[in-house]
Amino acid sequence: VLEAAVKGDPELLPDSNTFCSDYEKILATLGELEPQVLVMTIPDPIDTAYFSTIDEAAKLTKVDAAFIRDTYNLRADDLISPGGLFEIGYQMFAKAIKPLPEGVVVSAKVAHKIRGSVLQLNEQLSALARAHDALVYDLHAFFRRLEKEGISIGSKRLTAEYLGGFYSINGYYPGQTGHALIANEILKRLNKAYGAH
């Protein structure tokens, strides 16, 4: 799913039937060993810092959103990758405007298709988890909450924006703080399931 999103190519999305068949084999094999299994849903890559809206790109590059849209012939709902942000920033600094390189903009149509695929896979994963008596942690919902609301930690607010504090510099993998927050969320889920503290 991540590869399809980063490359902006829905053809790279996994076949849901094959993916779930393979996943079910894993759950069945683990079930024979009688451990407690925790299944995590798949985060939507479109929710990560790798994809910036034009307004977010404008804020990061200190350029007006309308200028970015008009200069690079972008639609209002296109998404820009970190490579695109770097290129816009470089062009502004060098005062040498040219078309953005291929592969740094993802259309809303592609983003919508990827979102739909993630939702379908997560519904199937949750059903498989229930069928195999596995716990589920909704990592997809956690990433979505971060993207919509951010997360306060002490006096700081982490966001899903590029350089927002949760993701590493590549924009799609959580950094150390992001991984710590995920670990805490999983501990909460386990504590709730087992009545632990």
C-alpha positions as CSV (number, residue, x, y, z in Angstrom):
1,V,0.0,0.0,0.0
2,L,2.8,2.4,0.9
3,E,4.6,1.7,-2.4
4,A,1.5,2.3,-4.4
5,A,0.9,5.6,-2.6
6,V,4.5,6.9,-2.8
7,K,4.7,6.0,-6.5
8,G,1.2,7.3,-7.1
9,D,0.3,4.0,-8.9
10,P,-2.8,2.2,-7.7
11,E,-1.8,-0.8,-9.9
12,L,0.8,-1.6,-7.2
13,L,-2.0,-2.0,-4.5
14,P,-2.1,-5.6,-3.2
15,D,-4.8,-7.9,-4.3
16,S,-7.1,-8.0,-1.2
17,N,-8.0,-11.7,-1.7
18,T,-4.4,-12.9,-1.9
19,F,-3.3,-10.6,0.9
20,C,-6.1,-11.8,3.3
21,S,-5.6,-15.4,2.3
22,D,-1.9,-15.2,3.2
23,Y,-2.7,-13.3,6.4
24,E,-5.2,-15.9,7.4
25,K,-2.6,-18.6,7.0
26,I,-0.3,-16.7,9.4
27,L,-3.2,-16.3,12.0
28,A,-4.1,-20.0,11.7
29,T,-0.4,-21.1,12.2
30,L,0.0,-18.8,15.2
31,G,-3.3,-20.0,16.6
32,E,-1.9,-23.6,16.7
33,L,0.7,-22.3,19.1
34,E,-1.9,-20.8,21.3
35,P,-0.4,-17.3,21.8
36,Q,-2.5,-14.2,22.1
37,V,-2.2,-12.4,18.8
38,L,-2.6,-8.7,18.3
39,V,-3.6,-7.6,14.8
40,M,-3.0,-4.0,13.8
41,T,-4.9,-2.3,11.0
42,I,-3.0,-0.7,8.1
43,P,-2.5,3.0,8.3
44,D,-3.6,5.1,5.4
45,P,-0.4,6.4,3.7
46,I,-2.4,9.4,2.5
47,D,-2.7,10.5,6.2
48,T,1.1,10.6,6.7
49,A,3.4,13.6,6.4
50,Y,4.6,12.3,3.0
51,F,1.6,13.9,1.4
52,S,1.1,17.7,1.9
53,T,-1.9,19.6,0.7
54,I,-1.2,22.7,-1.3
55,D,-2.0,24.8,1.7
56,E,0.5,22.8,3.8
57,A,3.1,23.1,1.1
58,A,2.5,26.9,1.0
59,K,3.1,27.1,4.7
60,L,6.3,25.0,4.6
61,T,7.8,26.7,1.6
62,K,6.6,30.2,2.7
63,V,4.9,30.7,-0.7
64,D,1.3,31.6,-1.4
65,A,-0.9,28.6,-2.1
66,A,-2.4,30.2,-5.2
67,F,1.1,30.8,-6.6
68,I,1.9,27.2,-6.1
69,R,-1.3,26.1,-7.8
70,D,-1.0,28.4,-10.7
71,T,2.8,28.2,-11.3
72,Y,2.8,24.4,-11.3
73,N,-0.6,23.8,-12.9
74,L,-1.9,21.9,-9.9
75,R,-5.5,21.1,-8.9
76,A,-6.6,22.4,-5.5
77,D,-6.8,18.8,-4.2
78,D,-3.5,17.5,-5.5
79,L,-1.0,16.3,-2.9
80,I,2.8,17.1,-2.9
81,S,5.5,14.8,-1.7
82,P,8.6,15.9,0.2
83,G,10.6,15.8,-3.1
84,G,8.1,18.3,-4.4
85,L,8.4,20.5,-1.4
86,F,12.2,20.5,-1.7
87,E,11.9,21.3,-5.4
88,I,9.5,24.2,-4.8
89,G,11.8,25.6,-2.1
90,Y,14.9,25.2,-4.2
91,Q,13.2,26.9,-7.2
92,M,12.0,29.8,-5.0
93,F,15.5,30.2,-3.5
94,A,17.2,30.0,-7.0
95,K,14.5,32.2,-8.6
96,A,14.4,29.6,-11.4
97,I,10.9,28.3,-11.9
98,K,10.3,25.2,-14.0
99,P,7.8,22.3,-14.1
100,L,8.0,20.0,-11.1
101,P,9.7,16.7,-11.8
102,E,7.5,13.7,-12.4
103,G,6.4,11.7,-9.4
104,V,6.2,14.5,-6.8
105,V,2.5,15.2,-7.1
106,V,-0.3,12.7,-6.4
107,S,-3.8,13.4,-7.7
108,A,-6.9,13.3,-5.5
109,K,-8.2,10.5,-7.7
110,V,-5.2,8.3,-6.9
111,A,-5.4,9.2,-3.2
112,H,-9.1,8.3,-3.1
113,K,-8.4,4.9,-4.7
114,I,-5.6,4.1,-2.2
115,R,-7.8,5.2,0.7
116,G,-10.6,2.9,-0.5
117,S,-8.2,0.0,-0.8
118,V,-6.9,0.6,2.8
119,L,-10.4,0.6,4.2
120,Q,-11.3,-2.6,2.4
121,L,-8.1,-4.4,3.6
122,N,-8.8,-3.2,7.2
123,E,-12.3,-4.5,7.2
124,Q,-11.0,-7.9,6.0
125,L,-8.2,-7.8,8.6
126,S,-10.6,-7.0,11.4
127,A,-12.9,-9.9,10.3
128,L,-10.0,-12.3,10.2
129,A,-8.9,-11.2,13.6
130,R,-12.4,-11.8,15.1
131,A,-12.5,-15.2,13.4
132,H,-9.2,-16.2,15.0
133,D,-9.9,-14.6,18.5
134,A,-7.1,-12.1,18.0
135,L,-7.1,-8.7,19.6
136,V,-7.2,-5.7,17.2
137,Y,-5.4,-2.4,17.6
138,D,-6.7,0.2,15.1
139,L,-3.5,1.8,14.0
140,H,-5.4,3.2,11.0
141,A,-7.6,5.2,13.3
142,F,-4.6,6.4,15.4
143,F,-2.9,7.8,12.3
144,R,-6.2,9.3,11.1
145,R,-6.6,11.0,14.5
146,L,-3.1,12.4,14.3
147,E,-3.8,13.7,10.9
148,K,-7.1,15.4,11.9
149,E,-6.3,16.6,15.4
150,G,-2.6,16.2,16.2
151,I,-1.5,14.9,19.6
152,S,-0.4,17.1,22.5
153,I,2.6,16.0,24.5
154,G,3.4,18.3,27.4
155,S,3.7,21.8,25.9
156,K,4.2,20.5,22.3
157,R,1.7,19.5,19.7
158,L,2.7,16.8,17.2
159,T,1.0,16.8,13.8
160,A,1.0,14.7,10.7
161,E,2.3,17.6,8.7
162,Y,5.8,17.4,7.2
163,L,8.3,18.2,10.0
164,G,5.3,18.1,12.5
165,G,7.3,15.9,15.0
166,F,5.6,12.5,14.6
167,Y,7.2,11.3,11.3
168,S,10.8,10.9,10.3
169,I,12.3,13.0,7.6
170,N,11.0,10.7,4.8
171,G,7.5,11.6,5.8
172,Y,5.9,8.2,6.0
173,Y,7.7,6.3,8.8
174,P,7.2,7.4,12.4
175,G,10.3,8.8,14.1
176,Q,11.4,7.8,17.6
177,T,8.7,9.9,19.2
178,G,6.1,8.5,16.8
179,H,7.1,4.9,17.6
180,A,7.0,5.7,21.3
181,L,3.4,7.0,21.0
182,I,2.4,3.9,19.0
183,A,3.9,1.7,21.7
184,N,2.0,3.5,24.4
185,E,-1.2,3.1,22.4
186,I,-0.6,-0.6,22.1
187,L,0.1,-0.9,25.8
188,K,-3.2,0.8,26.5
189,R,-5.0,-1.7,24.3
190,L,-3.3,-4.6,26.0
191,N,-4.0,-3.2,29.5
192,K,-7.7,-2.8,28.6
193,A,-7.9,-6.3,27.2
194,Y,-6.3,-7.9,30.2
195,G,-7.4,-5.5,33.0
196,A,-3.8,-4.6,33.6
197,H,-2.1,-1.3,34.4
